[in-house]
Amino acid sequence: MCHPAHRERSERLEGRLRACHSAIPVGLTHAMMDAIREFLFPPQCANCEAFGTGLCDECVPRTVPPVKIALPTLRVRAVGAYDGALRRAVLALKDGRRDVAAALGERLAALIPADAIVIPVPTTAVRRRMRGFDGGVLLARIAAHCAGAHVLEALSLSAADTQRGRNRTARLAAHGRFRCVTDALAGARVLLLDDVVTTGATLEDCATALRAAGAIAPQAVTVAAVTNSSQARQASV
């Protein structure tokens, strides 16, 4: 998990850079912020803290087969189970670690076909403000870029709530939380993307919204999958 002092310094730096935004071209501003952030806070493994990447191959090997989950209407593939190093990486992502997002996005790319239309599951506005970015969207952009796929932000979270902290019963009861914000998906085959699949309720809810807009949504990919009750308790915290 990102150290509080690390995150606080990063937020102060980004705030100062944003204050100069009007004097610098937008593209250059983003490039400068990324370069300065990486220089001051180089990528560091979320598990073993080795420098060089947000999640090293020693902690989560890329050769491990994906976890497969069958939901009522979706087939889901995940990089791994929500446990150990991968769980710590997901928590670091939720804490705003962009270096971890890059490492996880690269791993997700192996599960995404070239030219796929990737639809990220959006997070709440509150969490976007806390992290400085939408984790699902950032993961999708990185993964799609590496896989040669396309990202379409087609979903909007219509309710202000979140699944985090809910037990299994409450998660399964939540529905109608998403809506499709485009009419350009009729007949299109899409691939949902999220960070963690727990009960599958969120992914199924998103798939329902996409199908109502005419999309074909048979599959999803996630960073991690909850595969037992112990992991489910960890995911609800």
PyRosetta script that sets phi, psi and omega in degrees:
from pyrosetta import init, pose_from_sequence

init()
pose = pose_from_sequence("MCHPAHRERSERLEGRLRACHSAIPVGLTHAMMDAIREFLFPPQCANCEAFGTGLCDECVPRTVPPVKIALPTLRVRAVGAYDGALRRAVLALKDGRRDVAAALGERLAALIPADAIVIPVPTTAVRRRMRGFDGGVLLARIAAHCAGAHVLEALSLSAADTQRGRNRTARLAAHGRFRCVTDALAGARVLLLDDVVTTGATLEDCATALRAAGAIAPQAVTVAAVTNSSQARQASV")
pose.set_psi(1, 143.3)
pose.set_omega(1, -177.6)
pose.set_phi(2, -62.2)
pose.set_psi(2, 130.5)
pose.set_omega(2, 179.0)
pose.set_phi(3, -65.7)
pose.set_psi(3, 136.3)
pose.set_omega(3, -177.7)
pose.set_phi(4, -54.0)
pose.set_psi(4, -40.8)
pose.set_omega(4, -179.5)
pose.set_phi(5, -66.5)
pose.set_psi(5, -38.7)
pose.set_omega(5, 177.2)
pose.set_phi(6, -59.4)
pose.set_psi(6, -48.8)
pose.set_omega(6, -177.9)
pose.set_phi(7, -66.2)
pose.set_psi(7, -40.7)
pose.set_omega(7, -178.6)
pose.set_phi(8, -63.7)
pose.set_psi(8, -43.0)
pose.set_omega(8, 178.9)
pose.set_phi(9, -64.1)
pose.set_psi(9, -40.9)
pose.set_omega(9, 179.3)
pose.set_phi(10, -62.2)
pose.set_psi(10, -42.6)
pose.set_omega(10, -179.6)
pose.set_phi(11, -66.2)
pose.set_psi(11, -38.3)
pose.set_omega(11, 178.3)
pose.set_phi(12, -64.7)
pose.set_psi(12, -41.9)
pose.set_omega(12, 179.5)
pose.set_phi(13, -63.0)
pose.set_psi(13, -45.2)
pose.set_omega(13, -179.6)
pose.set_phi(14, -64.2)
pose.set_psi(14, -36.0)
pose.set_omega(14, 177.8)
pose.set_phi(15, -62.2)
pose.set_psi(15, -41.7)
pose.set_omega(15, 179.1)
pose.set_phi(16, -66.7)
pose.set_psi(16, -39.4)
pose.set_omega(16, 179.9)
pose.set_phi(17, -66.7)
pose.set_psi(17, -37.5)
pose.set_omega(17, 178.9)
pose.set_phi(18, -64.9)
pose.set_psi(18, -30.2)
pose.set_omega(18, 179.9)
pose.set_phi(19, -64.8)
pose.set_psi(19, -23.3)
pose.set_omega(19, 179.5)
pose.set_phi(20, -95.9)
pose.set_psi(20, 5.6)
pose.set_omega(20, -172.6)
pose.set_phi(21, -55.7)
pose.set_psi(21, -40.6)
pose.set_omega(21, -174.4)
pose.set_phi(22, -66.3)
pose.set_psi(22, -20.7)
pose.set_omega(22, -176.8)
pose.set_phi(23, -96.2)
pose.set_psi(23, -5.6)
pose.set_omega(23, -175.2)
pose.set_phi(24, -126.7)
pose.set_psi(24, 137.4)
pose.set_omega(24, 177.3)
pose.set_phi(25, -54.9)
pose.set_psi(25, 144.9)
pose.set_omega(25, -173.8)
pose.set_phi(26, -56.7)
pose.set_psi(26, -48.7)
pose.set_omega(26, -179.0)
pose.set_phi(27, -59.0)
pose.set_psi(27, -41.3)
pose.set_omega(27, 179.7)
pose.set_phi(28, -68.4)
pose.set_psi(28, -36.9)
pose.set_omega(28, 178.8)
pose.set_phi(29, -58.8)
pose.set_psi(29, -49.3)
pose.set_omega(29, -179.4)
pose.set_phi(30, -62.7)
pose.set_psi(30, -42.1)
pose.set_omega(30, 180.0)
pose.set_phi(31, -63.9)
pose.set_psi(31, -42.4)
pose.set_omega(31, 179.3)
pose.set_phi(32, -64.3)
pose.set_psi(32, -43.8)
pose.set_omega(32, 179.9)
pose.set_phi(33, -61.6)
pose.set_psi(33, -42.3)
pose.set_omega(33, 179.4)
pose.set_phi(34, -64.2)
pose.set_psi(34, -43.1)
pose.set_omega(34, -178.5)
pose.set_phi(35, -65.8)
pose.set_psi(35, -43.5)
pose.set_omega(35, -179.0)
pose.set_phi(36, -68.4)
pose.set_psi(36, -40.8)
pose.set_omega(36, 178.9)
pose.set_phi(37, -60.6)
pose.set_psi(37, -44.7)
pose.set_omega(37, -178.2)
pose.set_phi(38, -68.8)
pose.set_psi(38, -33.0)
pose.set_omega(38, 179.2)
pose.set_phi(39, -68.8)
pose.set_psi(39, -45.8)
pose.set_omega(39, -177.8)
pose.set_phi(40, -77.5)
pose.set_psi(40, -35.6)
pose.set_omega(40, -178.1)
pose.set_phi(41, -129.5)
pose.set_psi(41, 77.8)
pose.set_omega(41, -176.5)
pose.set_phi(42, -61.4)
pose.set_psi(42, 153.0)
pose.set_omega(42, 179.8)
pose.set_phi(43, -53.0)
pose.set_psi(43, 137.9)
pose.set_omega(43, -176.2)
pose.set_phi(44, -143.6)
pose.set_psi(44, 131.8)
pose.set_omega(44, -176.7)
pose.set_phi(45, -57.2)
pose.set_psi(45, 130.0)
pose.set_omega(45, -179.3)
pose.set_phi(46, -67.2)
pose.set_psi(46, -15.5)
pose.set_omega(46, -178.0)
pose.set_phi(47, -102.7)
pose.set_psi(47, -58.0)
pose.set_omega(47, -175.0)
pose.set_phi(48, -99.3)
pose.set_psi(48, -8.5)
pose.set_omega(48, 177.4)
pose.set_phi(49, 70.4)
pose.set_psi(49, 15.8)
pose.set_omega(49, 173.4)
pose.set_phi(50, -69.0)
pose.set_psi(50, 142.4)
pose.set_omega(50, -179.7)
pose.set_phi(51, -80.2)
pose.set_psi(51, 153.7)
pose.set_omega(51, 175.0)
pose.set_phi(52, 125.5)
pose.set_psi(52, -32.6)
pose.set_omega(52, -179.7)
pose.set_phi(53, -158.0)
pose.set_psi(53, 155.8)
pose.set_omega(53, 179.5)
pose.set_phi(54, -69.2)
pose.set_psi(54, -17.6)
pose.set_omega(54, 176.6)
pose.set_phi(55, -156.7)
pose.set_psi(55, 112.1)
pose.set_omega(55, -172.5)
pose.set_phi(56, -82.0)
pose.set_psi(56, 160.5)
pose.set_omega(56, -178.2)
pose.set_phi(57, -69.2)
pose.set_psi(57, -24.4)
pose.set_omega(57, 178.1)
pose.set_phi(58, -67.9)
pose.set_psi(58, -37.3)
pose.set_omega(58, -178.2)
pose.set_phi(59, -79.1)
pose.set_psi(59, -41.6)
pose.set_omega(59, 177.1)
pose.set_phi(60, -133.4)
pose.set_psi(60, 90.8)
pose.set_omega(60, -179.2)
pose.set_phi(61, -59.8)
pose.set_psi(61, 143.3)
pose.set_omega(61, 179.5)
pose.set_phi(62, -78.3)
pose.set_psi(62, -9.8)
pose.set_omega(62, -176.7)
pose.set_phi(63, -87.8)
pose.set_psi(63, -6.3)
pose.set_omega(63, -178.9)
pose.set_phi(64, -70.7)
pose.set_psi(64, 131.3)
pose.set_omega(64, 179.5)
pose.set_phi(65, -62.0)
pose.set_psi(65, 148.6)
pose.set_omega(65, 179.5)
pose.set_phi(66, -68.1)
pose.set_psi(66, 155.1)
pose.set_omega(66, 173.2)
pose.set_phi(67, -84.5)
pose.set_psi(67, 134.2)
pose.set_omega(67, -178.4)
pose.set_phi(68, -112.5)
pose.set_psi(68, 131.3)
pose.set_omega(68, -179.2)
pose.set_phi(69, -125.3)
pose.set_psi(69, 134.2)
pose.set_omega(69, 176.5)
pose.set_phi(70, -105.4)
pose.set_psi(70, 112.2)
pose.set_omega(70, 175.1)
pose.set_phi(71, -95.0)
pose.set_psi(71, 172.1)
pose.set_omega(71, -178.4)
pose.set_phi(72, -52.7)
pose.set_psi(72, -41.2)
pose.set_omega(72, -177.9)
pose.set_phi(73, -128.3)
pose.set_psi(73, 7.2)
pose.set_omega(73, -176.4)
pose.set_phi(74, -133.4)
pose.set_psi(74, 145.6)
pose.set_omega(74, 168.5)
pose.set_phi(75, -103.9)
pose.set_psi(75, 126.1)
pose.set_omega(75, -175.1)
pose.set_phi(76, -117.2)
pose.set_psi(76, 136.8)
pose.set_omega(76, 171.4)
pose.set_phi(77, -121.2)
pose.set_psi(77, 135.2)
pose.set_omega(77, -179.0)
pose.set_phi(78, -123.4)
pose.set_psi(78, 151.8)
pose.set_omega(78, 177.5)
pose.set_phi(79, -58.6)
pose.set_psi(79, -39.1)
pose.set_omega(79, 179.8)
pose.set_phi(80, -170.8)
pose.set_psi(80, -176.3)
pose.set_omega(80, 178.7)
pose.set_phi(81, -78.1)
pose.set_psi(81, 151.8)
pose.set_omega(81, -179.8)
pose.set_phi(82, -77.5)
pose.set_psi(82, 79.8)
pose.set_omega(82, -175.3)
pose.set_phi(83, -160.0)
pose.set_psi(83, 157.2)
pose.set_omega(83, 172.9)
pose.set_phi(84, 55.4)
pose.set_psi(84, -131.4)
pose.set_omega(84, -175.3)
pose.set_phi(85, -62.4)
pose.set_psi(85, -37.8)
pose.set_omega(85, -177.8)
pose.set_phi(86, -69.5)
pose.set_psi(86, -37.4)
pose.set_omega(86, 176.0)
pose.set_phi(87, -62.6)
pose.set_psi(87, -43.9)
pose.set_omega(87, 179.4)
pose.set_phi(88, -63.8)
pose.set_psi(88, -34.1)
pose.set_omega(88, 177.9)
pose.set_phi(89, -67.6)
pose.set_psi(89, -41.6)
pose.set_omega(89, 178.5)
pose.set_phi(90, -62.7)
pose.set_psi(90, -42.4)
pose.set_omega(90, 178.7)
pose.set_phi(91, -64.6)
pose.set_psi(91, -36.7)
pose.set_omega(91, 177.2)
pose.set_phi(92, -66.3)
pose.set_psi(92, -38.6)
pose.set_omega(92, 175.1)
pose.set_phi(93, -59.9)
pose.set_psi(93, -46.1)
pose.set_omega(93, -180.0)
pose.set_phi(94, -65.3)
pose.set_psi(94, -20.5)
pose.set_omega(94, 179.1)
pose.set_phi(95, -89.4)
pose.set_psi(95, 1.6)
pose.set_omega(95, 174.6)
pose.set_phi(96, 101.3)
pose.set_psi(96, 14.0)
pose.set_omega(96, -177.4)
pose.set_phi(97, -80.0)
pose.set_psi(97, 105.0)
pose.set_omega(97, 179.0)
pose.set_phi(98, -71.1)
pose.set_psi(98, -31.3)
pose.set_omega(98, 178.4)
pose.set_phi(99, -65.7)
pose.set_psi(99, -35.5)
pose.set_omega(99, 176.6)
pose.set_phi(100, -69.9)
pose.set_psi(100, -38.6)
pose.set_omega(100, 176.5)
pose.set_phi(101, -58.4)
pose.set_psi(101, -41.4)
pose.set_omega(101, 179.8)
pose.set_phi(102, -62.9)
pose.set_psi(102, -45.1)
pose.set_omega(102, -179.0)
pose.set_phi(103, -66.3)
pose.set_psi(103, -40.1)
pose.set_omega(103, 179.3)
pose.set_phi(104, -70.9)
pose.set_psi(104, -37.9)
pose.set_omega(104, 177.8)
pose.set_phi(105, -61.7)
pose.set_psi(105, -39.0)
pose.set_omega(105, 178.1)
pose.set_phi(106, -63.6)
pose.set_psi(106, -38.2)
pose.set_omega(106, 179.1)
pose.set_phi(107, -71.4)
pose.set_psi(107, -37.7)
pose.set_omega(107, 177.8)
pose.set_phi(108, -63.5)
pose.set_psi(108, -29.7)
pose.set_omega(108, -177.8)
pose.set_phi(109, -57.3)
pose.set_psi(109, -30.8)
pose.set_omega(109, -179.4)
pose.set_phi(110, -67.3)
pose.set_psi(110, -16.1)
pose.set_omega(110, -178.9)
pose.set_phi(111, -101.1)
pose.set_psi(111, 2.0)
pose.set_omega(111, -173.8)
pose.set_phi(112, -113.6)
pose.set_psi(112, 123.8)
pose.set_omega(112, 177.9)
pose.set_phi(113, -68.6)
pose.set_psi(113, 149.3)
pose.set_omega(113, 175.2)
pose.set_phi(114, -61.3)
pose.set_psi(114, 142.4)
pose.set_omega(114, 179.1)
pose.set_phi(115, 70.4)
pose.set_psi(115, 9.0)
pose.set_omega(115, 175.9)
pose.set_phi(116, -68.0)
pose.set_psi(116, 153.6)
pose.set_omega(116, 173.2)
pose.set_phi(117, -98.8)
pose.set_psi(117, 108.8)
pose.set_omega(117, -174.8)
pose.set_phi(118, -95.7)
pose.set_psi(118, 126.1)
pose.set_omega(118, 179.4)
pose.set_phi(119, -111.6)
pose.set_psi(119, 108.6)
pose.set_omega(119, 178.7)
pose.set_phi(120, -75.9)
pose.set_psi(120, 145.3)
pose.set_omega(120, 173.3)
pose.set_phi(121, -79.5)
pose.set_psi(121, 119.5)
pose.set_omega(121, -176.2)
pose.set_phi(122, -75.4)
pose.set_psi(122, 154.8)
pose.set_omega(122, 175.2)
pose.set_phi(123, -100.3)
pose.set_psi(123, 178.1)
pose.set_omega(123, -179.1)
pose.set_phi(124, -76.2)
pose.set_psi(124, 158.2)
pose.set_omega(124, 178.5)
pose.set_phi(125, -61.8)
pose.set_psi(125, -35.7)
pose.set_omega(125, 179.4)
pose.set_phi(126, -62.3)
pose.set_psi(126, -45.1)
pose.set_omega(126, -179.4)
pose.set_phi(127, -70.3)
pose.set_psi(127, -32.8)
pose.set_omega(127, 175.0)
pose.set_phi(128, -61.7)
pose.set_psi(128, -42.5)
pose.set_omega(128, 178.9)
pose.set_phi(129, -66.8)
pose.set_psi(129, -38.8)
pose.set_omega(129, -179.1)
pose.set_phi(130, -65.4)
pose.set_psi(130, -42.4)
pose.set_omega(130, -175.4)
pose.set_phi(131, -88.3)
pose.set_psi(131, -22.1)
pose.set_omega(131, -175.5)
pose.set_phi(132, 87.3)
pose.set_psi(132, 0.0)
pose.set_omega(132, 178.6)
pose.set_phi(133, -165.3)
pose.set_psi(133, 164.9)
pose.set_omega(133, 174.0)
pose.set_phi(134, -91.7)
pose.set_psi(134, 113.5)
pose.set_omega(134, -175.0)
pose.set_phi(135, -59.4)
pose.set_psi(135, -40.9)
pose.set_omega(135, 179.9)
pose.set_phi(136, -65.3)
pose.set_psi(136, -41.1)
pose.set_omega(136, 179.2)
pose.set_phi(137, -66.5)
pose.set_psi(137, -43.5)
pose.set_omega(137, 179.4)
pose.set_phi(138, -63.1)
pose.set_psi(138, -44.1)
pose.set_omega(138, 176.7)
pose.set_phi(139, -58.4)
pose.set_psi(139, -45.1)
pose.set_omega(139, -178.5)
pose.set_phi(140, -62.5)
pose.set_psi(140, -42.8)
pose.set_omega(140, -179.2)
pose.set_phi(141, -63.7)
pose.set_psi(141, -43.7)
pose.set_omega(141, -179.5)
pose.set_phi(142, -67.0)
pose.set_psi(142, -47.7)
pose.set_omega(142, -178.3)
pose.set_phi(143, -63.3)
pose.set_psi(143, -43.9)
pose.set_omega(143, -179.2)
pose.set_phi(144, -65.2)
pose.set_psi(144, -39.7)
pose.set_omega(144, 178.3)
pose.set_phi(145, -60.7)
pose.set_psi(145, -44.2)
pose.set_omega(145, -179.4)
pose.set_phi(146, -69.8)
pose.set_psi(146, -31.2)
pose.set_omega(146, -176.1)
pose.set_phi(147, -91.1)
pose.set_psi(147, -9.8)
pose.set_omega(147, -175.1)
pose.set_phi(148, 75.2)
pose.set_psi(148, 31.1)
pose.set_omega(148, -179.8)
pose.set_phi(149, -106.7)
pose.set_psi(149, -172.5)
pose.set_omega(149, -177.0)
pose.set_phi(150, -125.9)
pose.set_psi(150, 145.9)
pose.set_omega(150, 178.8)
pose.set_phi(151, -111.1)
pose.set_psi(151, 133.9)
pose.set_omega(151, 174.8)
pose.set_phi(152, -131.4)
pose.set_psi(152, 117.0)
pose.set_omega(152, 178.4)
pose.set_phi(153, -83.2)
pose.set_psi(153, 81.4)
pose.set_omega(153, -171.0)
pose.set_phi(154, -97.0)
pose.set_psi(154, -8.8)
pose.set_omega(154, -175.1)
pose.set_phi(155, -111.7)
pose.set_psi(155, 145.9)
pose.set_omega(155, 175.1)
pose.set_phi(156, -126.1)
pose.set_psi(156, 137.4)
pose.set_omega(156, 177.9)
pose.set_phi(157, -83.4)
pose.set_psi(157, 107.5)
pose.set_omega(157, -173.4)
pose.set_phi(158, -80.3)
pose.set_psi(158, -21.5)
pose.set_omega(158, 177.3)
pose.set_phi(159, -105.4)
pose.set_psi(159, 149.9)
pose.set_omega(159, -176.1)
pose.set_phi(160, -87.5)
pose.set_psi(160, 7.5)
pose.set_omega(160, -176.5)
pose.set_phi(161, -90.0)
pose.set_psi(161, 178.5)
pose.set_omega(161, 178.8)
pose.set_phi(162, -140.2)
pose.set_psi(162, 153.2)
pose.set_omega(162, 179.0)
pose.set_phi(163, -79.7)
pose.set_psi(163, -19.4)
pose.set_omega(163, -177.1)
pose.set_phi(164, -63.4)
pose.set_psi(164, 131.3)
pose.set_omega(164, 179.8)
pose.set_phi(165, 95.1)
pose.set_psi(165, -9.9)
pose.set_omega(165, 179.7)
pose.set_phi(166, -88.1)
pose.set_psi(166, 149.0)
pose.set_omega(166, 174.7)
pose.set_phi(167, -80.6)
pose.set_psi(167, 177.9)
pose.set_omega(167, -174.5)
pose.set_phi(168, -60.3)
pose.set_psi(168, -42.7)
pose.set_omega(168, -178.3)
pose.set_phi(169, -61.8)
pose.set_psi(169, -45.0)
pose.set_omega(169, -179.4)
pose.set_phi(170, -66.9)
pose.set_psi(170, -37.9)
pose.set_omega(170, 178.7)
pose.set_phi(171, -62.8)
pose.set_psi(171, -45.6)
pose.set_omega(171, -178.1)
pose.set_phi(172, -67.5)
pose.set_psi(172, -27.6)
pose.set_omega(172, -178.8)
pose.set_phi(173, -78.4)
pose.set_psi(173, -18.5)
pose.set_omega(173, -177.2)
pose.set_phi(174, -76.7)
pose.set_psi(174, 125.6)
pose.set_omega(174, 177.3)
pose.set_phi(175, -156.1)
pose.set_psi(175, 163.5)
pose.set_omega(175, -178.1)
pose.set_phi(176, 72.5)
pose.set_psi(176, 22.1)
pose.set_omega(176, -176.2)
pose.set_phi(177, -86.8)
pose.set_psi(177, -14.1)
pose.set_omega(177, -175.4)
pose.set_phi(178, -122.8)
pose.set_psi(178, 153.1)
pose.set_omega(178, 173.0)
pose.set_phi(179, -139.1)
pose.set_psi(179, 151.4)
pose.set_omega(179, 177.9)
pose.set_phi(180, -85.9)
pose.set_psi(180, 132.1)
pose.set_omega(180, -174.0)
pose.set_phi(181, -104.4)
pose.set_psi(181, 11.5)
pose.set_omega(181, 178.0)
pose.set_phi(182, -136.0)
pose.set_psi(182, 151.2)
pose.set_omega(182, 176.4)
pose.set_phi(183, -106.9)
pose.set_psi(183, 18.6)
pose.set_omega(183, -175.7)
pose.set_phi(184, -97.4)
pose.set_psi(184, 12.7)
pose.set_omega(184, -174.5)
pose.set_phi(185, -104.0)
pose.set_psi(185, 2.1)
pose.set_omega(185, -178.6)
pose.set_phi(186, -56.4)
pose.set_psi(186, 119.1)
pose.set_omega(186, 178.8)
pose.set_phi(187, 81.7)
pose.set_psi(187, -3.4)
pose.set_omega(187, -177.6)
pose.set_phi(188, -85.0)
pose.set_psi(188, 139.4)
pose.set_omega(188, 176.8)
pose.set_phi(189, -91.3)
pose.set_psi(189, 123.5)
pose.set_omega(189, -174.2)
pose.set_phi(190, -124.3)
pose.set_psi(190, 162.9)
pose.set_omega(190, -179.2)
pose.set_phi(191, -126.8)
pose.set_psi(191, 117.8)
pose.set_omega(191, 178.8)
pose.set_phi(192, -77.3)
pose.set_psi(192, 149.8)
pose.set_omega(192, 179.5)
pose.set_phi(193, -138.6)
pose.set_psi(193, 132.1)
pose.set_omega(193, 177.4)
pose.set_phi(194, -145.3)
pose.set_psi(194, 170.6)
pose.set_omega(194, -179.4)
pose.set_phi(195, -79.7)
pose.set_psi(195, -46.1)
pose.set_omega(195, -177.3)
pose.set_phi(196, -137.0)
pose.set_psi(196, 139.6)
pose.set_omega(196, 169.8)
pose.set_phi(197, -108.2)
pose.set_psi(197, 122.9)
pose.set_omega(197, -179.3)
pose.set_phi(198, -107.3)
pose.set_psi(198, -79.3)
pose.set_omega(198, 174.8)
pose.set_phi(199, -92.2)
pose.set_psi(199, -19.3)
pose.set_omega(199, -176.2)
pose.set_phi(200, 91.9)
pose.set_psi(200, -1.4)
pose.set_omega(200, -176.1)
pose.set_phi(201, -62.9)
pose.set_psi(201, -41.6)
pose.set_omega(201, -179.6)
pose.set_phi(202, -64.8)
pose.set_psi(202, -46.4)
pose.set_omega(202, 179.6)
pose.set_phi(203, -62.3)
pose.set_psi(203, -42.3)
pose.set_omega(203, 179.0)
pose.set_phi(204, -64.7)
pose.set_psi(204, -38.0)
pose.set_omega(204, 178.4)
pose.set_phi(205, -63.4)
pose.set_psi(205, -43.3)
pose.set_omega(205, 178.6)
pose.set_phi(206, -65.5)
pose.set_psi(206, -42.2)
pose.set_omega(206, 179.6)
pose.set_phi(207, -61.9)
pose.set_psi(207, -38.2)
pose.set_omega(207, 177.9)
pose.set_phi(208, -61.8)
pose.set_psi(208, -43.4)
pose.set_omega(208, 179.5)
pose.set_phi(209, -64.4)
pose.set_psi(209, -40.8)
pose.set_omega(209, 179.5)
pose.set_phi(210, -67.6)
pose.set_psi(210, -40.7)
pose.set_omega(210, 179.6)
pose.set_phi(211, -66.8)
pose.set_psi(211, -33.3)
pose.set_omega(211, 177.2)
pose.set_phi(212, -63.9)
pose.set_psi(212, -24.6)
pose.set_omega(212, 177.7)
pose.set_phi(213, -91.3)
pose.set_psi(213, 4.6)
pose.set_omega(213, 176.2)
pose.set_phi(214, 97.4)
pose.set_psi(214, 2.2)
pose.set_omega(214, -178.4)
pose.set_phi(215, -78.9)
pose.set_psi(215, 158.3)
pose.set_omega(215, 173.0)
pose.set_phi(216, -103.8)
pose.set_psi(216, 113.6)
pose.set_omega(216, -173.0)
pose.set_phi(217, -128.9)
pose.set_psi(217, 83.2)
pose.set_omega(217, -176.8)
pose.set_phi(218, -97.1)
pose.set_psi(218, -11.9)
pose.set_omega(218, -171.4)
pose.set_phi(219, -138.5)
pose.set_psi(219, 161.7)
pose.set_omega(219, 175.9)
pose.set_phi(220, -148.4)
pose.set_psi(220, 156.5)
pose.set_omega(220, 173.8)
pose.set_phi(221, -128.0)
pose.set_psi(221, 146.2)
pose.set_omega(221, 177.9)
pose.set_phi(222, -140.7)
pose.set_psi(222, 162.5)
pose.set_omega(222, 175.2)
pose.set_phi(223, -68.3)
pose.set_psi(223, -48.2)
pose.set_omega(223, -175.4)
pose.set_phi(224, -136.0)
pose.set_psi(224, 158.2)
pose.set_omega(224, 178.5)
pose.set_phi(225, -131.4)
pose.set_psi(225, 132.8)
pose.set_omega(225, 174.5)
pose.set_phi(226, -77.8)
pose.set_psi(226, 122.1)
pose.set_omega(226, -174.3)
pose.set_phi(227, -117.3)
pose.set_psi(227, -3.2)
pose.set_omega(227, 177.6)
pose.set_phi(228, -153.1)
pose.set_psi(228, 172.6)
pose.set_omega(228, -174.9)
pose.set_phi(229, -66.8)
pose.set_psi(229, -32.1)
pose.set_omega(229, 179.2)
pose.set_phi(230, -65.0)
pose.set_psi(230, -44.0)
pose.set_omega(230, 177.5)
pose.set_phi(231, -65.5)
pose.set_psi(231, -35.8)
pose.set_omega(231, 179.5)
pose.set_phi(232, -62.1)
pose.set_psi(232, -40.6)
pose.set_omega(232, 178.1)
pose.set_phi(233, -65.5)
pose.set_psi(233, -38.3)
pose.set_omega(233, 178.4)
pose.set_phi(234, -66.0)
pose.set_psi(234, -39.0)
pose.set_omega(234, -177.0)
pose.set_phi(235, -71.0)
pose.set_psi(235, -23.7)
pose.set_omega(235, -177.2)
pose.set_phi(236, -84.4)
pose.set_psi(236, -6.7)
pose.set_omega(236, -178.7)
pose.set_phi(237, -77.1)
pose.dump_pdb("model.pdb")
